[in-house]
């Protein structure tokens, strides 16, 4: 699937089959994340892939809106060292994860991490260094049921030329 098609068909999925995502697929997804654009080429990211059922459940229990992580085939915790543009860099890597997953036939959902109250607990659970900030948790897997289609705003409503 080409990038524009993947972007166009990607949707957030919050109901997963308890089916593992193959290691080779997860490696391709993380590889796409590490290729994201980064300010000053700092590449401040670290990626922790969680596939163990008990560990997925524990991470899900720590979040406020990510309970579905427990049923996902995997979860990627996206971290960035505390650089000036850590949040932008981490969000670019997260978006690459979402698009790559779609291109590889894997559904996903982005769960916020930056400045969330559960960030410290998840970081401790994953044994992350103190200078790393949790940017996002990305649940990955195979949809349990139909993937819902939500309308997007029309291009003519959001595109402005030269001025608003």
C-alpha positions in Angstrom: 0.0 0.0 0.0 1.4 3.4 -0.9 1.8 6.2 1.7 -1.1 8.3 0.5 -3.5 5.4 0.5 -2.4 4.4 4.0 -3.0 7.9 5.2 -6.4 8.0 3.6 -7.6 4.7 5.0 -6.1 4.7 8.5 -8.6 4.8 11.3 -8.2 4.5 15.1 -9.2 1.1 16.3 -10.0 0.4 20.0 -11.3 -3.1 19.8 -8.7 -5.8 19.0 -8.5 -9.5 18.6 -6.1 -11.0 21.1 -3.8 -12.0 18.2 0.0 -11.3 18.2 1.6 -9.0 15.6 4.6 -10.8 14.0 8.0 -9.6 15.2 9.1 -8.8 11.7 6.1 -6.6 11.2 6.8 -4.8 14.5 10.4 -4.3 13.5 9.3 -2.7 10.1 6.9 -0.4 12.0 9.6 0.8 14.4 12.0 1.2 11.6 9.5 3.6 9.9 9.3 5.5 13.2 13.1 5.9 13.5 13.1 7.4 10.0 10.8 10.3 11.0 11.9 13.9 10.5 13.7 15.3 13.6 14.7 18.8 14.5 18.5 19.3 14.2 18.7 15.6 13.4 18.8 14.8 17.1 16.8 11.6 16.8 15.9 11.7 20.5 13.6 8.7 20.4 13.5 5.3 22.0 10.8 2.7 21.3 9.7 0.0 23.7 7.6 -2.7 22.1 5.4 -4.5 24.6 3.8 -7.9 23.5 3.5 -9.8 26.7 -0.2 -10.1 27.7 0.4 -9.3 31.4 2.5 -6.3 30.6 0.0 -5.0 28.1 -2.7 -5.4 30.8 -0.6 -3.5 33.3 0.1 -0.6 30.9 -3.6 -0.5 30.0 -4.5 -0.3 33.7 -2.2 2.6 34.3 -3.8 4.8 31.5 -6.9 6.9 31.7 -8.1 6.3 28.1 -6.1 3.3 26.9 -7.8 0.3 28.5 -8.0 -1.4 25.0 -4.2 -1.7 25.0 -4.8 -4.9 27.1 -6.4 -6.6 24.1 -4.0 -5.3 21.4 -1.4 -7.6 19.8 1.3 -5.1 20.8 1.9 -1.6 22.1 4.8 0.7 21.2 5.7 3.2 23.9 7.3 6.2 22.1 9.9 8.1 24.2 12.1 11.0 23.5 15.0 12.4 25.5 14.4 15.9 26.8 15.6 17.9 23.8 14.2 21.3 22.7 11.8 19.7 20.2 11.2 16.3 21.8 7.4 16.5 21.5 7.5 17.4 17.8 10.0 14.7 17.1 8.1 12.1 19.1 4.8 13.0 17.4 6.4 12.7 13.9 7.7 9.2 14.9 4.2 8.3 16.2 2.6 9.3 13.0 5.0 7.2 11.0 4.0 4.3 13.3 0.4 4.8 12.5 0.9 5.0 8.7 3.4 2.1 8.5 1.1 -0.1 10.5 -1.8 0.6 8.2 0.4 -0.1 5.2 1.3 -3.4 6.7 -2.3 -4.4 7.4 -2.2 -3.6 11.2 -4.7 -1.4 12.9 -3.7 1.1 15.6 -4.7 3.8 18.1 -2.6 6.6 19.5 -2.9 7.1 23.3 -1.5 10.4 24.6 1.6 10.2 26.9 3.2 13.6 27.2 2.5 15.3 30.5 -0.1 12.7 31.4 -0.3 11.7 35.1 0.4 8.1 34.4 3.6 8.8 32.5 5.9 8.4 35.5 4.3 5.1 36.4 4.6 3.7 32.9 8.2 4.9 32.7 9.1 3.2 35.9 7.4 0.0 34.8 9.4 0.0 31.6 12.6 1.0 33.4 13.1 4.1 31.3 16.0 6.5 32.0 15.0 9.7 33.8 15.8 12.0 30.8 13.2 10.2 28.6 9.6 11.6 28.2 6.7 9.4 27.3 5.2 10.8 24.1 2.7 8.2 23.2 1.5 4.7 23.5 0.4 3.1 20.2 -1.8 0.1 20.4 -1.3 -2.2 17.5 -3.2 -5.3 16.3 -6.0 -6.7 14.3 -9.5 -5.2 14.5 -12.2 -7.2 16.3 -15.1 -6.3 14.1 -15.6 -3.7 11.4 -13.4 -0.6 11.4 -15.6 2.4 11.7 -15.4 5.1 9.1 -15.7 8.6 10.5 -16.1 11.5 8.1 -13.2 13.9 7.7 -13.7 17.6 7.0 -13.7 18.4 3.3 -10.5 19.7 1.8 -12.4 22.8 0.6 -13.3 23.6 4.2 -9.7 23.5 5.6 -7.5 24.6 2.7 -6.8 28.4 2.5 -4.5 30.1 -0.1 -2.4 33.1 0.9 -4.7 34.1 3.8 -7.5 32.7 6.0 
